[in-house]
Every structure is written in structure tokens, then in C-alpha cells.
């Protein structure tokens, strides 16, 4: 399945629009990861724990997007927008939301 941020796919015609599809993932951050990430932020550098959580959430959200596109009859998703939000008490959870338009490419 083609997933793209562009509104069209070069060399392919969109023959049908199936509507907006969304994939979301909300993951809680482990307290030990939070502690180590805080130390990392103080001394500088990258937080591998958070990077892994972000990648995991992104993969889940994109898989959900694909599933919803297939359910709607599409074979591609165009105009994808990817958003990250911190939610929950004290910002303890990470939400990744991916949305786009499910289409059929000819």
C-alpha cells in the first residue's frame, strides 16, 4: 500500500476517494525511562528510551491507518499528516495520530 504526504501519486490516477482514515496510538512512558530521560536531558544527548517509544507508537498508528484504508476499500492513503501530543496526567502518555485520505489508485 502506498502511503504518502503528497495529495497525489506521480504517474497514478486516483479513481475513487474513500474518505478520511485515522490511525492512533497512545503509549504510557515507564517511570524508569522518565528518570533516565530526565538525567539525559540534564547532561545533554539523546534519549534512546523515548526514541524507541516514539518509533513504536508511530508504527502502531501507521498500521492502524493501513487497516482502516483497506476496510474502506482503498489501496493507498494520500495527504498524510502525522501529529505527536503528550496527554494524560502530568503528560505521562504519548499520542501519535496519523490521518489521510484513503483512495483507490488506477
C-alpha positions in Angstrom: 0.0 0.0 0.0 1.3 3.4 -0.9 1.3 5.9 1.9 2.3 9.5 1.1 2.1 13.0 2.4 1.5 14.4 -1.1 -2.0 14.8 -2.4 -1.3 12.7 -5.5 0.9 9.8 -6.6 3.1 10.6 -9.5 2.1 8.6 -12.6 -1.0 7.1 -11.0 -4.6 8.3 -11.2 -6.9 8.5 -8.2 -10.1 6.7 -9.4 -12.0 6.8 -6.1 -11.9 8.7 -2.8 -13.0 6.7 0.2 -12.7 9.4 2.8 -10.5 10.3 5.8 -8.9 7.5 7.7 -7.1 7.8 11.0 -4.6 5.7 13.0 -3.8 6.5 16.6 -1.6 5.1 19.3 -1.3 6.1 22.9 1.6 4.7 24.9 2.5 5.3 28.5 6.1 6.1 29.4 7.6 3.9 32.1 8.7 5.8 35.2 12.3 4.4 35.0 12.5 5.6 31.4 11.3 9.0 32.6 14.0 9.2 35.2 16.8 8.2 32.8 15.4 10.5 30.1 15.5 13.4 32.7 19.1 12.7 33.5 19.9 12.5 29.8 18.2 15.9 29.2 20.2 17.5 32.0 23.6 16.3 30.8 22.6 16.5 27.1 22.3 13.9 24.4 19.5 11.9 23.0 17.0 9.8 24.9 17.0 6.4 23.3 14.2 5.2 25.5 11.9 7.9 24.2 13.0 7.5 20.7 12.1 3.8 20.8 8.7 4.7 22.3 8.1 7.2 19.5 9.0 4.7 16.8 6.8 2.1 18.4 3.8 4.5 18.6 4.4 5.6 15.0 4.4 2.0 13.7 1.2 1.2 15.6 -0.5 4.3 14.2 0.5 3.7 10.6 -0.6 0.0 10.8 -4.0 1.2 12.1 -4.2 3.7 9.2 -3.4 0.9 6.7 -6.1 -1.3 8.2 -8.7 1.4 8.0 -7.8 2.3 4.4 -8.2 -1.4 3.4 -11.5 -1.6 5.3 -12.8 1.4 3.4 -11.8 -0.2 0.0 -8.7 1.9 -0.6 -5.3 0.8 -1.9 -3.4 3.9 -0.9 -3.5 6.8 1.5 -2.6 10.4 0.3 -2.2 13.7 2.1 -1.0 12.0 5.3 -0.5 14.2 8.4 1.5 13.0 11.4 1.0 14.5 14.8 2.5 14.0 18.2 0.9 15.0 21.5 1.6 14.5 25.2 -1.5 13.6 27.1 -2.7 12.3 30.4 -1.9 13.3 34.0 1.4 15.1 34.2 2.0 14.5 30.5 2.7 10.8 31.2 1.4 9.5 27.9 2.4 9.9 24.3 -0.2 10.0 21.5 0.7 9.6 17.8 -2.1 10.4 15.4 -1.8 9.8 11.6 -4.6 10.8 9.2 -5.0 10.9 5.5 -7.4 10.2 2.6 -8.0 6.6 1.6 -8.1 6.4 -2.2 -8.1 3.8 -5.0 -5.2 4.3 -7.4 -5.8 3.2 -11.0 
